[in-house]
Amino acid sequence: MSELPVLTAADVAAQPVLDVGSFSQDDAVDLGVIALEVVRERGADLAVRVELGGETVFLARTGTTDAGNERWLAGKARVVHRFGEPSLLVRRRHEEAGTPFEDRDDVDHDQLKAHGGSVPLRVRGELVGTLTTSGEPDVVDHAVSAEAVRRYLERRAG
């Protein structure tokens, strides 16, 4: 892996979002496969999970990832469901406000992991699922998820 990307809240907020007219289980699998393409191209060591309607539709572990990553996958996805934004955006907004997420006492930090890697999947504005990656530094996790969304949207439009 090369140098870690530096992403501000504004950088993350400006990235493409997956908000489509419909999104099926087959679409979720397609997105997961695209995420694996990105993982392999970048030589990353990541677990990838796509959930839809609260159910895991796609799960893959690469490299040395294992069941321990599933706790992180679920925790990052819970952040997206609670705040409606990418998990890295939640983290960066807290940092930029001078109040790190880890310092909040109104959340269960065992359940909510405000670390990069999880992005929302929407159908006509409604949050229906998440794409989440875990295993590398959180900015790498996020970059892989964001690139997978970009590619998915490009292919869907194409």
C-alpha positions, 0 to 999 in steps of 0.5 A: 500500500502506498501513502495513506489518503488524507480525507476531510469531512468536506472531501468525504461529503463530496464523494458520490453516493449510492441513491438509486431507484431500486436496489435488489439483493442481486445489486448488492452482490454486484456491488460486493464483487466490485468492492472485491475488485478494488480490494485486489487491485489495491493489494488491500487486506479487507473484509467486505460486507454488503447488507440490505434490509438488515441482512448480510447479502454479501460477505467476503474476507481477503488476506488475513481478515477473519471473524474478528473483522465482522465486529468492526463491519457491524459497528461501522454499519451501525454508525451509518444507520444511526447517523445516515452518513458514511462512518468516516464522515461521522468521525471527521465531523466530530474531529473537526468540531473538536469533539472526537466521537470516541469521547461521546458518552451517549453512545455504546462504543462497543456497538458503534465504530465511527471509523472509515469503511461504511457507506450508506446505500439508498433507494430514493433517499431512504437508507436501505443498507450499507457497504462496509470494509474493514482490515486496513487503516480506516481511510483505506477502508473508506477509499475502497468503499467509495471507489466501489460505489463510484464504479457501481454507479458508473456501470449501472448508468453505462 
